Amino acid sequence: MLFDVQIGDVVQLRKTHPCGSQEWLVTRIGADIGLKCQGCGRKVMLTRRAFNKSVKRCVSRPLANPQDEGTPAQDERPDAPAR
């Protein structure tokens, strides 16, 4: 199963970390997935393949910044000078 993951997601893995926590914060996305244990703060890197095998579910996803939605960038405003 391919898992859609974003930076800032908190995911639950199948195996419990030695500190007792199962929840991990996603800190990096690329060829490898960077994770930080929510219990002890340990940072690990997993390949995408290993991550997709070991992820159980997404516990929480950060909310989009409501100020960013609906406001066009400076270059997209109709009153912006043409370049």
C-alpha positions in Angstrom: 0.0 0.0 0.0 1.3 3.4 -1.0 0.8 6.0 1.7 0.4 9.7 0.9 2.5 11.5 3.5 3.3 15.1 4.0 5.8 16.9 6.3 4.2 17.5 9.7 2.1 14.4 9.6 2.0 12.2 12.7 1.9 8.6 11.8 1.6 5.3 13.7 4.0 2.5 12.8 3.3 -1.2 13.3 6.1 -1.8 15.8 6.4 0.0 19.0 9.7 2.0 19.6 11.7 0.9 22.6 10.7 4.0 24.5 7.0 2.8 24.2 5.7 5.3 21.6 4.2 4.3 18.3 3.7 7.8 17.0 6.3 9.5 14.7 6.4 13.0 13.2 7.4 13.2 9.5 10.3 15.7 9.2 11.6 15.0 5.7 10.3 13.6 2.4 12.4 12.5 -0.5 14.0 9.2 -1.5 14.0 8.6 2.3 11.4 9.5 4.9 12.7 11.3 8.0 10.8 10.5 11.2 11.1 11.8 14.8 9.7 9.8 17.7 7.0 11.6 19.6 8.1 9.8 22.8 11.8 10.3 23.1 12.7 12.6 20.2 14.9 10.0 18.4 15.3 10.8 14.7 15.5 8.0 12.1 15.5 7.7 8.3 13.5 5.0 6.4 13.5 4.3 2.8 10.1 4.8 1.1 9.7 1.1 0.7 10.4 0.4 4.4 8.1 3.3 5.5 5.2 2.1 3.3 5.6 -1.4 4.8 5.7 -0.2 8.4 3.1 2.6 8.5 -0.2 1.7 10.1 -2.2 4.9 9.9 -2.0 8.7 9.9 -2.8 10.0 13.4 -3.0 13.7 12.5 -2.2 16.0 9.7 -1.3 19.7 10.1 -4.0 22.2 9.1 -3.3 24.4 6.1 -2.7 28.0 7.1 -6.0 29.8 6.5 -4.3 33.1 5.7 -2.5 31.4 2.7 -5.7 30.1 1.1 -7.6 32.4 -1.2 -5.0 35.2 -1.3 -3.2 35.5 -4.6 0.6 36.0 -4.8 1.9 39.5 -5.6 2.4 38.5 -9.3 -1.1 37.1 -9.6 -3.0 40.2 -8.5 -4.8 42.0 -11.2 -3.5 45.4 -10.1 0.1 44.2 -10.2 2.2 46.0 -12.9 3.0 43.9 -16.0 6.5 42.7 -16.5 
